[in-house]
Structures are given as structure tokens and as C-alpha cells.
């Protein structure tokens, strides 16, 4: 997968399709809320498998039923196709009301 930094136009075009994600500087950022700790941890476990498959690892934190996720490609110093691929999987795996 391409690790080249995406253009501002490409990021702006694609970001609205990622439910719950926003841009903060050179990162895609989202906050997820779950029923309980087990739900949050299960989500992180599923995303850990995605991270290994993509060889692209997030910055994340977990406090009880919440997961804060930040995605950037450090080598590219910004947002790449990898970040969008990871974010897309996060949206797919997150529970929806």
C-alpha cells in the first residue's frame, strides 16, 4: 500500500466518508464509546490484527469504555493511504447505534 503523503485535496475529499473521524493537523482522529471495557478492549484487539496485517500501528488510548485513536504515517510526516485504510476498518468494526 502506498506510504506517500496524500494531498490536502485528497484528504479533504475522503475524510467525510469516515464516520466519526476528524483531522487534527497531520492525523486522523476519532473517539469511540462502547457499552463497557470488554467492548472497548475487543475493538482494540480486532484493530490490533488489522494493524499487523497493514504493518501500520495506531496511537491509541483506552479508558474503561472509550478508545481514542490517532492515525498518521510518521515516515511520510502526514496522512497516507494506510491511515485511511486503517480508519475504514475501524469504522467497519465499531458498533453502530
Biopython code that builds the backbone (N, CA, C, O; Angstrom):
import numpy as np
from Bio.PDB.StructureBuilder import StructureBuilder

atoms = [
    (1, "UNK", "N", (0.845, -1.180, 0.000)),
    (1, "UNK", "CA", (0.000, 0.000, 0.000)),
    (1, "UNK", "C", (0.890, 1.242, 0.000)),
    (1, "UNK", "O", (1.981, 1.246, 0.571)),
    (2, "UNK", "N", (0.413, 2.263, -0.635)),
    (2, "UNK", "CA", (1.192, 3.490, -0.813)),
    (2, "UNK", "C", (1.402, 4.224, 0.515)),
    (2, "UNK", "O", (0.452, 4.497, 1.248)),
    (3, "UNK", "N", (2.662, 4.532, 0.804)),
    (3, "UNK", "CA", (3.006, 5.261, 2.027)),
    (3, "UNK", "C", (3.354, 6.718, 1.737)),
    (3, "UNK", "O", (3.956, 7.389, 2.575)),
    (4, "UNK", "N", (2.978, 7.215, 0.555)),
    (4, "UNK", "CA", (3.234, 8.614, 0.212)),
    (4, "UNK", "C", (2.164, 9.497, 0.855)),
    (4, "UNK", "O", (0.992, 9.128, 0.926)),
    (5, "UNK", "N", (2.583, 10.640, 1.309)),
    (5, "UNK", "CA", (1.667, 11.606, 1.927)),
    (5, "UNK", "C", (0.615, 12.030, 0.903)),
    (5, "UNK", "O", (0.936, 12.341, -0.244)),
    (6, "UNK", "N", (-0.651, 12.037, 1.341)),
    (6, "UNK", "CA", (-1.742, 12.448, 0.460)),
    (6, "UNK", "C", (-1.817, 13.971, 0.375)),
    (6, "UNK", "O", (-1.407, 14.678, 1.296)),
    (7, "UNK", "N", (-2.341, 14.460, -0.734)),
    (7, "UNK", "CA", (-2.512, 15.899, -0.913)),
    (7, "UNK", "C", (-3.627, 16.407, -0.005)),
    (7, "UNK", "O", (-4.484, 15.641, 0.435)),
    (8, "UNK", "N", (-3.602, 17.688, 0.265)),
    (8, "UNK", "CA", (-4.661, 18.314, 1.071)),
    (8, "UNK", "C", (-6.026, 18.074, 0.433)),
    (8, "UNK", "O", (-7.006, 17.813, 1.131)),
    (9, "UNK", "N", (-6.087, 18.164, -0.882)),
    (9, "UNK", "CA", (-7.350, 17.975, -1.601)),
    (9, "UNK", "C", (-7.868, 16.548, -1.439)),
    (9, "UNK", "O", (-9.063, 16.335, -1.234)),
    (10, "UNK", "N", (-6.965, 15.576, -1.533)),
    (10, "UNK", "CA", (-7.363, 14.176, -1.400)),
    (10, "UNK", "C", (-7.854, 13.880, 0.016)),
    (10, "UNK", "O", (-8.839, 13.163, 0.192)),
    (11, "UNK", "N", (-7.185, 14.418, 1.007)),
    (11, "UNK", "CA", (-7.610, 14.223, 2.391)),
    (11, "UNK", "C", (-8.994, 14.838, 2.604)),
    (11, "UNK", "O", (-9.875, 14.203, 3.183)),
    (12, "UNK", "N", (-9.182, 16.064, 2.140)),
    (12, "UNK", "CA", (-10.471, 16.748, 2.300)),
    (12, "UNK", "C", (-11.589, 16.008, 1.575)),
    (12, "UNK", "O", (-12.720, 15.968, 2.059)),
    (13, "UNK", "N", (-11.287, 15.432, 0.433)),
    (13, "UNK", "CA", (-12.292, 14.704, -0.346)),
    (13, "UNK", "C", (-12.709, 13.415, 0.356)),
    (13, "UNK", "O", (-13.886, 13.056, 0.336)),
    (14, "UNK", "N", (-11.761, 12.719, 0.975)),
    (14, "UNK", "CA", (-12.024, 11.403, 1.538)),
    (14, "UNK", "C", (-12.514, 11.426, 2.989)),
    (14, "UNK", "O", (-13.217, 10.512, 3.420)),
    (15, "UNK", "N", (-12.152, 12.450, 3.729)),
    (15, "UNK", "CA", (-12.469, 12.477, 5.159)),
    (15, "UNK", "C", (-13.963, 12.367, 5.473)),
    (15, "UNK", "O", (-14.314, 11.674, 6.428)),
    (16, "UNK", "N", (-14.854, 13.009, 4.728)),
    (16, "UNK", "CA", (-16.277, 12.900, 5.075)),
    (16, "UNK", "C", (-16.839, 11.477, 5.030)),
    (16, "UNK", "O", (-17.879, 11.212, 5.632)),
    (17, "UNK", "N", (-16.181, 10.572, 4.339)),
    (17, "UNK", "CA", (-16.667, 9.194, 4.263)),
    (17, "UNK", "C", (-16.313, 8.376, 5.504)),
    (17, "UNK", "O", (-16.774, 7.243, 5.645)),
    (18, "UNK", "N", (-15.506, 8.929, 6.399)),
    (18, "UNK", "CA", (-15.091, 8.219, 7.612)),
    (18, "UNK", "C", (-15.895, 8.700, 8.808)),
    (18, "UNK", "O", (-15.529, 9.670, 9.472)),
    (19, "UNK", "N", (-16.985, 8.016, 9.070)),
    (19, "UNK", "CA", (-17.880, 8.399, 10.160)),
    (19, "UNK", "C", (-17.126, 8.486, 11.486)),
    (19, "UNK", "O", (-16.488, 7.524, 11.912)),
    (20, "UNK", "N", (-17.206, 9.652, 12.133)),
    (20, "UNK", "CA", (-16.600, 9.834, 13.445)),
    (20, "UNK", "C", (-15.160, 10.320, 13.431)),
    (20, "UNK", "O", (-14.626, 10.686, 14.478)),
    (21, "UNK", "N", (-14.518, 10.333, 12.263)),
    (21, "UNK", "CA", (-13.138, 10.792, 12.188)),
    (21, "UNK", "C", (-13.090, 12.273, 11.857)),
    (21, "UNK", "O", (-13.958, 12.808, 11.169)),
    (22, "UNK", "N", (-12.062, 12.912, 12.362)),
    (22, "UNK", "CA", (-11.786, 14.317, 12.077)),
    (22, "UNK", "C", (-10.285, 14.451, 11.837)),
    (22, "UNK", "O", (-9.508, 13.545, 12.137)),
    (23, "UNK", "N", (-9.909, 15.565, 11.307)),
    (23, "UNK", "CA", (-8.491, 15.810, 11.087)),
    (23, "UNK", "C", (-7.984, 16.760, 12.157)),
    (23, "UNK", "O", (-8.603, 17.786, 12.438)),
    (24, "UNK", "N", (-6.859, 16.410, 12.747)),
    (24, "UNK", "CA", (-6.161, 17.288, 13.686)),
    (24, "UNK", "C", (-4.716, 17.348, 13.217)),
    (24, "UNK", "O", (-3.927, 16.445, 13.495)),
    (25, "UNK", "N", (-4.377, 18.403, 12.514)),
    (25, "UNK", "CA", (-3.028, 18.538, 11.977)),
    (25, "UNK", "C", (-2.733, 17.440, 10.978)),
    (25, "UNK", "O", (-3.452, 17.285, 9.991)),
    (26, "UNK", "N", (-1.687, 16.682, 11.225)),
    (26, "UNK", "CA", (-1.284, 15.603, 10.331)),
    (26, "UNK", "C", (-1.791, 14.244, 10.801)),
    (26, "UNK", "O", (-1.153, 13.221, 10.552)),
    (27, "UNK", "N", (-2.947, 14.231, 11.487)),
    (27, "UNK", "CA", (-3.508, 12.984, 11.996)),
    (27, "UNK", "C", (-5.000, 12.890, 11.687)),
    (27, "UNK", "O", (-5.707, 13.896, 11.624)),
    (28, "UNK", "N", (-5.457, 11.652, 11.495)),
    (28, "UNK", "CA", (-6.878, 11.343, 11.504)),
    (28, "UNK", "C", (-7.187, 10.891, 12.923)),
    (28, "UNK", "O", (-6.496, 10.028, 13.464)),
    (29, "UNK", "N", (-8.224, 11.468, 13.530)),
    (29, "UNK", "CA", (-8.513, 11.241, 14.944)),
    (29, "UNK", "C", (-9.984, 10.860, 15.122)),
    (29, "UNK", "O", (-10.863, 11.414, 14.462)),
    (30, "UNK", "N", (-10.236, 9.909, 16.017)),
    (30, "UNK", "CA", (-11.612, 9.528, 16.337)),
    (30, "UNK", "C", (-11.688, 9.062, 17.782)),
    (30, "UNK", "O", (-10.708, 8.597, 18.363)),
    (31, "UNK", "N", (-12.877, 9.201, 18.340)),
    (31, "UNK", "CA", (-13.169, 8.707, 19.683)),
    (31, "UNK", "C", (-14.340, 7.747, 19.581)),
    (31, "UNK", "O", (-15.363, 8.063, 18.975)),
    (32, "UNK", "N", (-14.185, 6.584, 20.173)),
    (32, "UNK", "CA", (-15.213, 5.556, 20.131)),
    (32, "UNK", "C", (-15.662, 5.260, 21.556)),
    (32, "UNK", "O", (-14.851, 5.217, 22.481)),
    (33, "UNK", "N", (-16.966, 5.056, 21.716)),
    (33, "UNK", "CA", (-17.534, 4.730, 23.026)),
    (33, "UNK", "C", (-18.265, 3.396, 22.922)),
    (33, "UNK", "O", (-18.991, 3.139, 21.961)),
    (34, "UNK", "N", (-18.059, 2.559, 23.926)),
    (34, "UNK", "CA", (-18.625, 1.214, 23.936)),
    (34, "UNK", "C", (-19.471, 1.017, 25.188)),
    (34, "UNK", "O", (-19.471, 1.855, 26.090)),
    (35, "UNK", "N", (-20.182, -0.085, 25.232)),
    (35, "UNK", "CA", (-21.032, -0.396, 26.379)),
    (35, "UNK", "C", (-20.211, -0.525, 27.653)),
    (35, "UNK", "O", (-20.630, -0.084, 28.723)),
    (36, "UNK", "N", (-19.022, -1.143, 27.524)),
    (36, "UNK", "CA", (-18.202, -1.404, 28.695)),
    (36, "UNK", "C", (-16.748, -1.625, 28.277)),
    (36, "UNK", "O", (-16.402, -1.479, 27.104)),
    (37, "UNK", "N", (-15.909, -1.974, 29.236)),
    (37, "UNK", "CA", (-14.494, -2.201, 28.968)),
    (37, "UNK", "C", (-14.277, -3.361, 28.003)),
    (37, "UNK", "O", (-13.415, -3.286, 27.128)),
    (38, "UNK", "N", (-15.047, -4.426, 28.154)),
    (38, "UNK", "CA", (-14.883, -5.593, 27.295)),
    (38, "UNK", "C", (-15.135, -5.209, 25.834)),
    (38, "UNK", "O", (-14.412, -5.658, 24.944)),
    (39, "UNK", "N", (-16.146, -4.390, 25.584)),
    (39, "UNK", "CA", (-16.418, -3.933, 24.218)),
    (39, "UNK", "C", (-15.274, -3.115, 23.658)),
    (39, "UNK", "O", (-14.877, -3.303, 22.508)),
    (40, "UNK", "N", (-14.737, -2.206, 24.467)),
    (40, "UNK", "CA", (-13.623, -1.363, 24.028)),
    (40, "UNK", "C", (-12.383, -2.212, 23.776)),
    (40, "UNK", "O", (-11.683, -2.024, 22.780)),
    (41, "UNK", "N", (-12.118, -3.143, 24.682)),
    (41, "UNK", "CA", (-10.925, -3.981, 24.532)),
    (41, "UNK", "C", (-11.061, -4.924, 23.336)),
    (41, "UNK", "O", (-10.087, -5.173, 22.625)),
    (42, "UNK", "N", (-12.252, -5.440, 23.118)),
    (42, "UNK", "CA", (-12.494, -6.294, 21.954)),
    (42, "UNK", "C", (-12.261, -5.547, 20.655)),
    (42, "UNK", "O", (-11.693, -6.097, 19.712)),
    (43, "UNK", "N", (-12.698, -4.293, 20.598)),
    (43, "UNK", "CA", (-12.469, -3.433, 19.431)),
    (43, "UNK", "C", (-10.973, -3.245, 19.204)),
    (43, "UNK", "O", (-10.492, -3.356, 18.076)),
    (44, "UNK", "N", (-10.248, -2.962, 20.267)),
    (44, "UNK", "CA", (-8.801, -2.772, 20.142)),
    (44, "UNK", "C", (-8.114, -4.068, 19.705)),
    (44, "UNK", "O", (-7.168, -4.035, 18.919)),
    (45, "UNK", "N", (-8.579, -5.182, 20.203)),
    (45, "UNK", "CA", (-7.997, -6.468, 19.811)),
    (45, "UNK", "C", (-8.214, -6.718, 18.321)),
    (45, "UNK", "O", (-7.300, -7.159, 17.624)),
    (46, "UNK", "N", (-9.405, -6.440, 17.840)),
    (46, "UNK", "CA", (-9.685, -6.603, 16.408)),
    (46, "UNK", "C", (-8.816, -5.669, 15.578)),
    (46, "UNK", "O", (-8.291, -6.060, 14.535)),
    (47, "UNK", "N", (-8.666, -4.434, 16.043)),
    (47, "UNK", "CA", (-7.831, -3.473, 15.305)),
    (47, "UNK", "C", (-6.351, -3.835, 15.369)),
    (47, "UNK", "O", (-5.594, -3.499, 14.458)),
    (48, "UNK", "N", (-5.931, -4.515, 16.429)),
    (48, "UNK", "CA", (-4.534, -4.946, 16.506)),
    (48, "UNK", "C", (-4.211, -5.912, 15.370)),
    (48, "UNK", "O", (-3.109, -5.880, 14.823)),
    (49, "UNK", "N", (-5.159, -6.765, 15.016)),
    (49, "UNK", "CA", (-4.954, -7.685, 13.891)),
    (49, "UNK", "C", (-4.875, -6.926, 12.571)),
    (49, "UNK", "O", (-4.084, -7.279, 11.697)),
    (50, "UNK", "N", (-5.688, -5.893, 12.427)),
    (50, "UNK", "CA", (-5.632, -5.031, 11.241)),
    (50, "UNK", "C", (-4.270, -4.343, 11.167)),
    (50, "UNK", "O", (-3.654, -4.280, 10.103)),
    (51, "UNK", "N", (-3.810, -3.833, 12.297)),
    (51, "UNK", "CA", (-2.521, -3.138, 12.340)),
    (51, "UNK", "C", (-1.387, -4.051, 11.884)),
    (51, "UNK", "O", (-0.510, -3.633, 11.127)),
    (52, "UNK", "N", (-1.409, -5.279, 12.340)),
    (52, "UNK", "CA", (-0.362, -6.218, 11.944)),
    (52, "UNK", "C", (-0.438, -6.538, 10.454)),
    (52, "UNK", "O", (0.586, -6.596, 9.773)),
    (53, "UNK", "N", (-1.649, -6.744, 9.955)),
    (53, "UNK", "CA", (-1.821, -7.055, 8.535)),
    (53, "UNK", "C", (-1.349, -5.899, 7.652)),
    (53, "UNK", "O", (-0.721, -6.123, 6.617)),
    (54, "UNK", "N", (-1.653, -4.666, 8.059)),
    (54, "UNK", "CA", (-1.243, -3.492, 7.289)),
    (54, "UNK", "C", (0.195, -3.064, 7.582)),
    (54, "UNK", "O", (0.764, -2.254, 6.851)),
    (55, "UNK", "N", (0.777, -3.606, 8.645)),
    (55, "UNK", "CA", (2.080, -3.152, 9.139)),
    (55, "UNK", "C", (2.034, -1.638, 9.362)),
    (55, "UNK", "O", (2.917, -0.886, 8.950)),
    (56, "UNK", "N", (0.956, -1.235, 10.037)),
    (56, "UNK", "CA", (0.709, 0.185, 10.308)),
    (56, "UNK", "C", (0.005, 0.266, 11.650)),
    (56, "UNK", "O", (-1.112, -0.231, 11.795)),
    (57, "UNK", "N", (0.648, 0.888, 12.635)),
    (57, "UNK", "CA", (0.170, 0.813, 14.007)),
    (57, "UNK", "C", (-0.304, 2.177, 14.504)),
    (57, "UNK", "O", (0.366, 3.190, 14.299)),
    (58, "UNK", "N", (-1.456, 2.194, 15.155)),
    (58, "UNK", "CA", (-2.050, 3.453, 15.608)),
    (58, "UNK", "C", (-1.442, 3.949, 16.913)),
    (58, "UNK", "O", (-0.763, 3.213, 17.629)),
    (59, "UNK", "N", (-1.705, 5.207, 17.195)),
    (59, "UNK", "CA", (-1.515, 5.746, 18.541)),
    (59, "UNK", "C", (-2.908, 5.702, 19.144)),
    (59, "UNK", "O", (-3.851, 6.259, 18.582)),
    (60, "UNK", "N", (-3.039, 5.045, 20.280)),
    (60, "UNK", "CA", (-4.367, 4.942, 20.876)),
    (60, "UNK", "C", (-4.293, 4.879, 22.388)),
    (60, "UNK", "O", (-3.275, 4.513, 22.976)),
    (61, "UNK", "N", (-5.408, 5.248, 22.995)),
    (61, "UNK", "CA", (-5.545, 5.135, 24.442)),
    (61, "UNK", "C", (-6.910, 4.532, 24.733)),
    (61, "UNK", "O", (-7.842, 4.643, 23.937)),
    (62, "UNK", "N", (-7.002, 3.899, 25.878)),
    (62, "UNK", "CA", (-8.239, 3.282, 26.322)),
    (62, "UNK", "C", (-8.453, 3.628, 27.788)),
    (62, "UNK", "O", (-7.572, 3.427, 28.623)),
    (63, "UNK", "N", (-9.627, 4.145, 28.085)),
    (63, "UNK", "CA", (-10.056, 4.355, 29.460)),
    (63, "UNK", "C", (-11.463, 3.778, 29.561)),
    (63, "UNK", "O", (-12.414, 4.301, 28.981)),
    (64, "UNK", "N", (-11.566, 2.700, 30.303)),
    (64, "UNK", "CA", (-12.787, 1.940, 30.511)),
    (64, "UNK", "C", (-13.501, 1.651, 29.189)),
    (64, "UNK", "O", (-13.083, 0.755, 28.455)),
    (65, "UNK", "N", (-14.566, 2.390, 28.869)),
    (65, "UNK", "CA", (-15.362, 2.068, 27.675)),
    (65, "UNK", "C", (-15.067, 2.992, 26.496)),
    (65, "UNK", "O", (-15.856, 3.057, 25.553)),
    (66, "UNK", "N", (-13.961, 3.697, 26.537)),
    (66, "UNK", "CA", (-13.624, 4.654, 25.469)),
    (66, "UNK", "C", (-12.267, 4.323, 24.853)),
    (66, "UNK", "O", (-11.327, 3.915, 25.535)),
    (67, "UNK", "N", (-12.207, 4.516, 23.540)),
    (67, "UNK", "CA", (-10.953, 4.342, 22.813)),
    (67, "UNK", "C", (-10.720, 5.612, 21.994)),
    (67, "UNK", "O", (-11.573, 6.030, 21.210)),
    (68, "UNK", "N", (-9.567, 6.206, 22.191)),
    (68, "UNK", "CA", (-9.146, 7.379, 21.412)),
    (68, "UNK", "C", (-8.104, 6.890, 20.419)),
    (68, "UNK", "O", (-7.117, 6.263, 20.804)),
    (69, "UNK", "N", (-8.324, 7.179, 19.137)),
    (69, "UNK", "CA", (-7.481, 6.660, 18.071)),
    (69, "UNK", "C", (-6.897, 7.811, 17.257)),
    (69, "UNK", "O", (-7.623, 8.713, 16.837)),
    (70, "UNK", "N", (-5.583, 7.777, 17.035)),
    (70, "UNK", "CA", (-4.898, 8.763, 16.199)),
    (70, "UNK", "C", (-4.083, 8.014, 15.152)),
    (70, "UNK", "O", (-3.339, 7.086, 15.468)),
    (71, "UNK", "N", (-4.240, 8.436, 13.900)),
    (71, "UNK", "CA", (-3.556, 7.783, 12.787)),
    (71, "UNK", "C", (-2.730, 8.784, 12.004)),
    (71, "UNK", "O", (-3.219, 9.845, 11.616)),
    (72, "UNK", "N", (-1.490, 8.440, 11.778)),
    (72, "UNK", "CA", (-0.589, 9.215, 10.934)),
    (72, "UNK", "C", (0.508, 8.265, 10.467)),
    (72, "UNK", "O", (0.753, 7.231, 11.089)),
    (73, "UNK", "N", (1.155, 8.619, 9.384)),
    (73, "UNK", "CA", (2.282, 7.820, 8.898)),
    (73, "UNK", "C", (3.536, 8.628, 9.162)),
    (73, "UNK", "O", (3.833, 9.583, 8.445)),
    (74, "UNK", "N", (4.268, 8.243, 10.190)),
    (74, "UNK", "CA", (5.426, 9.017, 10.626)),
    (74, "UNK", "C", (6.481, 9.153, 9.539)),
    (74, "UNK", "O", (7.065, 10.224, 9.381)),
    (75, "UNK", "N", (6.736, 8.076, 8.782)),
    (75, "UNK", "CA", (7.743, 8.141, 7.722)),
    (75, "UNK", "C", (7.401, 9.194, 6.673)),
    (75, "UNK", "O", (8.292, 9.832, 6.112)),
    (76, "UNK", "N", (6.106, 9.374, 6.410)),
    (76, "UNK", "CA", (5.660, 10.339, 5.397)),
    (76, "UNK", "C", (5.405, 11.718, 5.999)),
    (76, "UNK", "O", (5.163, 12.689, 5.282)),
    (77, "UNK", "N", (5.462, 11.786, 7.323)),
    (77, "UNK", "CA", (5.179, 13.030, 8.046)),
    (77, "UNK", "C", (3.775, 13.569, 7.726)),
    (77, "UNK", "O", (3.581, 14.766, 7.515)),
    (78, "UNK", "N", (2.823, 12.660, 7.700)),
    (78, "UNK", "CA", (1.460, 13.083, 7.438)),
    (78, "UNK", "C", (0.524, 11.913, 7.182)),
    (78, "UNK", "O", (0.823, 10.771, 7.531)),
    (79, "UNK", "N", (-0.595, 12.212, 6.575)),
    (79, "UNK", "CA", (-1.665, 11.245, 6.339)),
    (79, "UNK", "C", (-1.465, 10.581, 4.983)),
    (79, "UNK", "O", (-1.229, 11.244, 3.973)),
    (80, "UNK", "N", (-1.566, 9.238, 4.989)),
    (80, "UNK", "CA", (-1.369, 8.456, 3.775)),
    (80, "UNK", "C", (-2.547, 7.514, 3.547)),
    (80, "UNK", "O", (-3.494, 7.474, 4.332)),
    (81, "UNK", "N", (-2.465, 6.769, 2.468)),
    (81, "UNK", "CA", (-3.454, 5.740, 2.163)),
    (81, "UNK", "C", (-3.574, 4.746, 3.311)),
    (81, "UNK", "O", (-4.673, 4.269, 3.596)),
    (82, "UNK", "N", (-2.478, 4.428, 3.969)),
    (82, "UNK", "CA", (-2.514, 3.499, 5.105)),
    (82, "UNK", "C", (-3.421, 4.003, 6.222)),
    (82, "UNK", "O", (-4.157, 3.225, 6.829)),
    (83, "UNK", "N", (-3.368, 5.290, 6.489)),
    (83, "UNK", "CA", (-4.209, 5.851, 7.550)),
    (83, "UNK", "C", (-5.685, 5.729, 7.193)),
    (83, "UNK", "O", (-6.511, 5.401, 8.044)),
    (84, "UNK", "N", (-6.011, 5.994, 5.934)),
    (84, "UNK", "CA", (-7.404, 5.849, 5.503)),
    (84, "UNK", "C", (-7.840, 4.388, 5.512)),
    (84, "UNK", "O", (-8.983, 4.095, 5.863)),
    (85, "UNK", "N", (-6.961, 3.470, 5.135)),
    (85, "UNK", "CA", (-7.300, 2.048, 5.164)),
    (85, "UNK", "C", (-7.577, 1.594, 6.594)),
    (85, "UNK", "O", (-8.542, 0.872, 6.844)),
    (86, "UNK", "N", (-6.732, 2.018, 7.529)),
    (86, "UNK", "CA", (-6.913, 1.647, 8.930)),
    (86, "UNK", "C", (-8.201, 2.269, 9.478)),
    (86, "UNK", "O", (-8.980, 1.597, 10.153)),
    (87, "UNK", "N", (-8.419, 3.541, 9.190)),
    (87, "UNK", "CA", (-9.626, 4.225, 9.670)),
    (87, "UNK", "C", (-10.888, 3.571, 9.123)),
    (87, "UNK", "O", (-11.879, 3.439, 9.841)),
    (88, "UNK", "N", (-10.859, 3.167, 7.879)),
    (88, "UNK", "CA", (-12.014, 2.498, 7.274)),
    (88, "UNK", "C", (-12.339, 1.210, 8.024)),
    (88, "UNK", "O", (-13.507, 0.924, 8.286)),
    (89, "UNK", "N", (-11.322, 0.437, 8.370)),
    (89, "UNK", "CA", (-11.549, -0.794, 9.140)),
    (89, "UNK", "C", (-12.075, -0.475, 10.536)),
    (89, "UNK", "O", (-12.925, -1.198, 11.055)),
    (90, "UNK", "N", (-11.582, 0.594, 11.146)),
    (90, "UNK", "CA", (-12.067, 0.985, 12.479)),
    (90, "UNK", "C", (-13.558, 1.307, 12.421)),
    (90, "UNK", "O", (-14.319, 0.894, 13.296)),
    (91, "UNK", "N", (-13.972, 2.037, 11.401)),
    (91, "UNK", "CA", (-15.394, 2.376, 11.243)),
    (91, "UNK", "C", (-16.214, 1.101, 11.042)),
    (91, "UNK", "O", (-17.298, 0.963, 11.610)),
    (92, "UNK", "N", (-15.702, 0.174, 10.240)),
    (92, "UNK", "CA", (-16.421, -1.087, 9.999)),
    (92, "UNK", "C", (-16.557, -1.915, 11.273)),
    (92, "UNK", "O", (-17.587, -2.553, 11.486)),
    (93, "UNK", "N", (-15.531, -1.912, 12.119)),
    (93, "UNK", "CA", (-15.527, -2.747, 13.320)),
    (93, "UNK", "C", (-16.230, -2.110, 14.522)),
    (93, "UNK", "O", (-16.598, -2.813, 15.463)),
    (94, "UNK", "N", (-16.416, -0.815, 14.501)),
    (94, "UNK", "CA", (-17.056, -0.103, 15.610)),
    (94, "UNK", "C", (-18.554, -0.390, 15.629)),
    (94, "UNK", "O", (-19.177, -0.526, 14.576)),
    (95, "UNK", "N", (-19.125, -0.480, 16.812)),
    (95, "UNK", "CA", (-20.588, -0.675, 16.876)),
    (95, "UNK", "C", (-21.308, 0.586, 16.417)),
    (95, "UNK", "O", (-20.855, 1.706, 16.654)),
    (96, "UNK", "N", (-22.424, 0.376, 15.763)),
    (96, "UNK", "CA", (-23.224, 1.497, 15.277)),
    (96, "UNK", "C", (-24.591, 1.444, 15.935)),
    (96, "UNK", "O", (-25.182, 0.374, 16.078)),
    (97, "UNK", "N", (-25.089, 2.612, 16.336)),
    (97, "UNK", "CA", (-26.399, 2.630, 17.019)),
    (97, "UNK", "C", (-27.535, 2.195, 16.123)),
    (97, "UNK", "O", (-28.686, 2.160, 16.558)),
]
sb = StructureBuilder()
sb.init_structure("model")
sb.init_model(0)
sb.init_chain("A")
sb.init_seg("    ")
for serial, (resi, resn, name, xyz) in enumerate(atoms, 1):
    if name == "N":
        sb.init_residue(resn, " ", resi, " ")
    sb.init_atom(name, np.array(xyz, "f"), 0.0, 1.0, " ", f" {name:<3s}", serial, name[0])
structure = sb.get_structure()
